[in-house]
Amino acid sequence: MSTSLDETLRAAVRELADHAGPAPDLAARALGRGRRLRRRRRMAAAGAAVVAVVAVTLPFVLLRPRPAPPPTTPPVTAVPSPAMRPTPGADWAGRPLVLPGDWVVTRAQGTGGSGNGVLLDRKRGRYFSTDRYDGIFPAPTGSLVAVREDDRPREIGLFDLASGKTRWHEVGRALSVPRWSPDGRRLLFTTTQLDHEGFIVLEVDGTKHTYRVDRRAYFCTDHCDFTWMPDAREVALPQTGGSGHNEAVRDERRGVQLFSADDGRPTRLLPVPGDPAGPWAWSPDGRLVVVQGQQEPLLVEAATGRVVNPLPAADVVWVTDDRLLYRRPHGSRDFVLADTSGRELVRQPLPKQLVDLEVSVAPR
């Protein structure tokens, strides 16, 4: 009999002794009592162990950090594709090429006005090719076309599509390409002669007005052509700002200086940070303007110069206050109608004969 069993038996005997007198089956009863006591102690010990395990495990489970949820993927917003118009067929020259926004192609020629060109005859409603002049620049309205010939550098011709006649006018030397006013009544030239700099306004009757501009007071570097404002009463000259010059980007602009087209006097400075391409670059309500910034085209507020957002092209025309028409700068170079964020809405391919040419457009 083991020591534990002895102790258990003695405890049972003492417990029995405390009760009734001696009995003949005292040993058997004592042994049974001992077995019951051992089972109780084992069960108590096992229960205590289970409680200890639960006590240790439960706080661990409760305090363990929950696993992080898997990262959510932001929803993808599908950008609708622009509506594609068909490419004009082989008979495209027999009618005006109408672009999105109801503008039309009026001229196509090599860059800067060179080589054979194509002109729209509005009266006959068709295009014709010409190699008669070295440069052709149709007015946005009417039948007049400003023309140049390389062997007449001081003169500009006014070719009338209706009559077929050309009248030549002496303008001067060191001239930029002619720029028509939006109403088609006057031509604007930038002149950079050594004895003076400024701009020249030529009326369609041949009357010429020359205005000198002090470039030290109205300082401009890089791309310094005068351009028309939308009302044709003022012209604009970019103004250089900041310091230093970097060949990799255009010089910084502090704004555009406006001058009266009637007497040449400076009028006001608009703080737009870039160069407007012409009168159509200003929105119809005058609130916004598209300019070529130092590195990219920008849509900006005209009054404050605040940049609204970049755009794909700087040479744009405003169709409405929130719709722009421009030619894509790369690839097939289709014309597109876009919103002010640059999102394309409608795309119009050109005939293959015009894809590699400089194209002029005007209201229908």
C-alpha angles and dihedrals in degrees: 000000000000126000092251091051091049092053092047091050093048090050090051092048092050090049090051092045091058090062130044128352126275120310130194094238095049095124094050092047091048092052092050091048091052092052091053092050092051092052091051092050092049092049091048091050092049091049091050090052092051091049090050092051092049090047091054098040100044098061089046091054093045095047097042109110116248115249113264113255114250113269113268118235112231112245114263113233110212114225109216116237117246119259107261119220118205122262110258113259130236092282094057094122092065094075138025115281101239114204129201109287091036097277122136137216108250102174144009125191143136118294114293092008110299138139129006115346143193123228133190114232099206094191093055094034097229143092129250132188122237137183093174095107135036092226131024125189116173122206115248089241134024129019104293124115123190108223136188135198122199092225091055101054095160096050139071124200128215108212115195112212091197096056101022091230128130126208118197124213129187109235106163141260135292092036132166121227112289117265120203121221113241091254092053094236103108141034125220125208131182111220124200103180118158093241094049144359128208140089138300127213117202121195118214089248090061098259109146129204120190120195124187120215124197102232091194090062093038100037119197132168128178120020099010105172123141114238133192124258116226095259092053089227095099138037127209132223121188115240123216117230137175123035137283133026128253120190090205094066138024118270115271116264127218092190144291122289116219125214131189112258089209101055107003096242119145112252113175146335121239112201097224113146100225150021122295114218095220146303094311091060090076117082116246092249091049093235099111137034134188115225139173104249127198093283110001143017113275138198107218141172108258096215098047107019091233111158110237097184142312121270134204095243139023099202097078139143123215113233094180135348090280105027128079131192119205142143117257108250096221142032117015090354094224120176113252137193108218141171122245092273090060094252108151116236104170130013126201121190120211127229110274090246090065102040095095096041134089108256130205123202135192140175112288 
